[in-house]
Amino acid sequence: MCIIAQFPQKPSTMTVQKITLSAEIPEKLLGKRLDVILSELFKDYSRGTLQTWIKQGAVTVGQTIIQKPSQKMTHLTCIQIQAELIEQTPWQAQNIQLNIIYEDEAMLIINKPAGLVTHPAPGSPDNTLVNALLHHCPSLNELPRAGIIHRLDKDTTGLMVVPKTLSTHHFLVDQLQQRLIARHYQALVYGTIISGGTVAERVGRHPSHRTKMAVTPDGKQAVTHYRVNKRFADFTLLDLKLETGRTHQIRVHMHFIGHPIVGDQTYGQRLHTPKNCEPELAEKLRQFKRQALHAIQLTLTHPITKESMSFAAPLPHDFQTLLASVKNNQEKL
């Protein structure tokens, strides 16, 4: 779900402070919720911050990580917190080249390259798409998250829409919530897929790897449609359409059905080359160190004119080169 801020806030970046806390649960707090107990023990931090840390898996009770703020504590034991406290500082404009597909007074359509982080975060405080947008259009400084209403992973390429005013921001966020913005992708995956289908599996934070997502029963609803564009001996080129926009959704769903995206360093098969793979293709696979995933088409209703508009971006050069090598080595009817 996208959330629209009632009052626009200045975009900001983050600095991170490592937090380590520990305390014994006193007898007077037994039977209470974990978040209530933490609020009593660590009064320097808000209950909302403590709840976030619990959900992130940063709180250990005894020897067990507890991720439910509502879980009641029934034993006298030690609580430990190892977390990150994020402090906000203003985002800065930076002169970074943008590949702008379309622009008017209402919105921008960007073709994001590989390697460009969408917005500042711990580990990537600057040199992001947001920094580039603020330089190109300083008025975005008045919009929530500098106008970013959806994102692409650092190494995923392709189309993004960025509203330029608060009214168009509200309109496009509403379109996203109603699933009226069509987002189409292409991906090269491992294995031969016979026919198209739909993956409707919930996606949430990985239970043991906090930086990864996974199909989990308590995750958020996620729906990915896919159809076969071209089959090869060991790979399939897929056309995909999102109904929802969960973090890493396509990558997680393709991994879940046993067809991870080529080059995906998180959910894929690292340095995997199929049996009897020719040397030329094997070398191309070794060189391709990002997920072969591209947002190829974006269709939406214009916020002002209300006309339907569709935008397309060709596969980037590295993806085209990899695909050409697959075709040359594994063409299959």
N, C-alpha and C positions, 0 to 999 in steps of 0.2 A: 504494500500500500504506500502511496505517496502522501506526504503530509504537507499542507500549505501553511506557511507561517502567517499568523494573523497580522503581525507587524514585521516588515522586512528587517532583517538584521544584517549588519555589515559582514561580508564574507571574512572568514578568518582561517588561519592555519593553526597547527598544533605543536606544542612542545610537550615532551613526555617526561614525567618524574616517576621513578621507580619507588613503589610503596611496599614496605614490609612491616606487617603488624602481627602481634600475637597476644592472646589473653586466655585465661581459664574461664569457662562458663560458671558463674556463681550459682549457688543453689536456688537463690531467689528468682532466677530467670528460667529455671527448668520448666518445660511445658509450653514455652512461648515460641513464636516463629523465629526462624534464623535471622531474618532481616531486622526484627524488633530487638533481638539480643545484640546484634552488631551495632545498632543505633545507640544502645545503652552503653556498650563497651567502648565505642570509638566515636565520641561525640563531635570530633573535629570534621567528620564527613557526613554529608547529607544521606538520608535514607535512600534516595534515588540513586546516588552514586554507589552505595553499598549493595543495592539490589542489582545494579548493572554488573558489579564485580562478581556477585554470586552467579549470575547467568553466564558470565564469561568463563566460569570454572576457576576463578582465582581464589576461592575460599575452601580451605581444607578443615574438616572437623575430625579430630583424631587422625586417622589415616585415610579418610575418605573425602573426595571432592564432592561437595554438595552444590547443585545448580538450581534448586528450587527455593526461592525466598520464603515461601509459605511453610516449608518443612519445619516441624516442631522438634525441638531438642529435648531429649529425655535423659541424657547422661551427663555427669560432670566430666568434662574433657577439655582439651585445648583446641582453640580456634586459631588458625593461621591464615593470613591474607598476604598474597604476593601479587600485586596489581600494578597497573600503570595509571597515574593521574594525569589527565590531559588538560593542558592550559591553552586557551585560545589567544592568538595574536593575529592582527589584521593580515589578510592576504595581500600580496604585492603584485602589481602589474609587471610583466616581463615581455620584452620584445622577442617573441617566439613565433616563427612562421606558422600560419594556419592554412590548411587546404579548404577553402570555403567554396562549397558547391552552389549555395544560394544564400542571398541576403536581401532583406527589405526592412522596413521600419518595425516589423513585428517579430522577426525571428531570423536565426542563422541555421543553416544546415552545414555541418562540418564532416569532412572525411578524415577520421582520426588515424594517424599512422601507428605502426607497431612501436612499442617502447615508450609511448607517451602516457603517463598516468593521468587519469581524468581530473582529480582534485587533490590538493595537498593533504598529506596524512603523515603519521609517524614513519620516518624512513624516506619520505619524499616530500619535504617541506616546500619545495618550489620547483620551477621548470615543469609545470604541469599544464594541462589544457586550460584550467581555470586562470592561471597566471597569464597565459597567452590571450584568453578572452578579455580579461580586464584591461590589457594593453590595447587590444583592437577596439573595444567598446567600453570605455570607462563607466558608463551609466549602469552596467551590470553590477557594479559595486553596491547598488541599492536593492538588488534582488536576493532572495534566499539562495545561498550556495552559488552565487554569481550566475544564476539562471540554469544551473545543471538540474535537470529533472529525471534523467536516466543516465546510466554510465556504461562504458565498455571497459573490460579489464585492460591492464597495461599492454599486454601483447595481443589483444584482439583489435582488429582494424575495422574501419567502416564508418557508417553514417550515424550521426547524432543530431538531434534538434535542440536548439538553445533559444528559448524565448528572450526577448529584449526589453519587455515592459512587464509591470506587475499584472496588468489585465491579461496579456497573452500568456503569462506564466500560469495564472489561474485556469485559463481556458485549456491549455495543453496538459496540465496536470489532471484536470477533469477528464480529458480525452484518454489519457493513460489509464486512469482508474476504471473507466468504462470499457477499456480494451478496444478503443476505436482507432488507435494508432497501430498500423500494421508494420511489424518489424521482421524482415526476412534476412536470413543468413545463409551462407554456404560454408560447409565444413568437409574436410577430407578425414575420414575415419578409417581405422583398421578393420579388416574383415570385409566379407561380402554380405551385404544386406539385400535380401531378395525383394522385399516390397516395403512401401512406406507404412507409417503407423503413428501412434501418439504415445508419449510417455506422460503419465499423470501421477507422478510420485512426489510426495512432499519433500521439500528441501530445507534443511536447517543446518546449524553449526555441527560439525563433526564431534561426536561425543568425547574423543580423546585427543584429536589434533585441532587446536583452537583456531589455527589459521586456515583450515580447510572447511568446505561444506560437504554435505553428504545427504543421501536419501534417508530420512528419519521419520518415524511415525508422528513425532510432535513438531515437525517442521511446518513451514508455510506451504499452502497449496501452490503447485507449480505444474504448468502444462506446456509441453513442447510437441509440436507436430513436425514430422519429417517425411520426406519422400525421396526416392532415389533419382538422382540426376544422371549418374553414370556409374556402372559397376566395372571393377577390374579384378584381377586374380586375387589380390590380397587387400584391396582397399575399396572404399565406396565414396563417391562424391555425393553429398546430401544437400538438398534444399530444406531449410528449417524455418518454421514460423513460431514465434513466441505468443502465447496468450498472457503469460505472466512474466515478470522480470525479476526473478530472484537472483541473488548473488551466485555467479558461476553456474547458472541453471543449465545451459546447454552442455557444458563440460561435465557436470555431475550426471545429468541424464544419459549422456552417451556412454560414460563410464559404467553406469548402472546396467545398461542393456548389453554390455560386453563389447562395445565398439568405441573405445576411447578415441579422442581426436589426435591425429598425428601431431607430434611435437609438443603435446601438453606435458609440461614438466611436473605438474601437480597431480593430475588425474590420469595421465596416460602411461605409455610404456616407454621408458627412457631408453634411447639408443636402440630401439627394437627394429630389427630388419627381418623381413619374412624369409622363410626357407627358400633357397635357390634365387635369392634376390641378386640381380645383376650389379656389378661394381658401381656403375654410374648412378643407379638409383640409390644404392646403399650409401654412397657419398653424399647425395642430396639430402637423404634422411638425416645423416649425421650433422649436416650443416644447418638444418632447419630446427632451431632451438626455441620455437614458440608454438603455441597452438595454431593449427591451420583453420582458423575461424574468422569469417569476415561478414560484417553487417552490410549486405549488398544492396538492399532496397528498403526505403522508408516511405510509407504512404500515410497522409494525414489530411485533416480538414484545416484550411488556412484560418488562423484566429480572427482575421478581420473580414476577408472576402467570403469566407465559408465555402470556398470551392475546394474540391478534392485535388490534392497535389501528390505526385509520386516522384521520388528521387532515386537515382541509382549511382553506384560507385563500382567500377571494375575491380576485380581481384588485384591486390598489390603485386608488384613484380616478383617478390620472393615466392609468393603462393603460386603465381602463374608458372614460374620456373619449375617448382616442385611438381605441379600437376602435369606439365609437359613431359617431365621425366617419367612419371608414372604411366602416362599414356603411351610413351615410346616403348617402355619396357613391359607393360602389362595390359595392353589393349585387349579387351574381352567383349565379345558380342553378347 
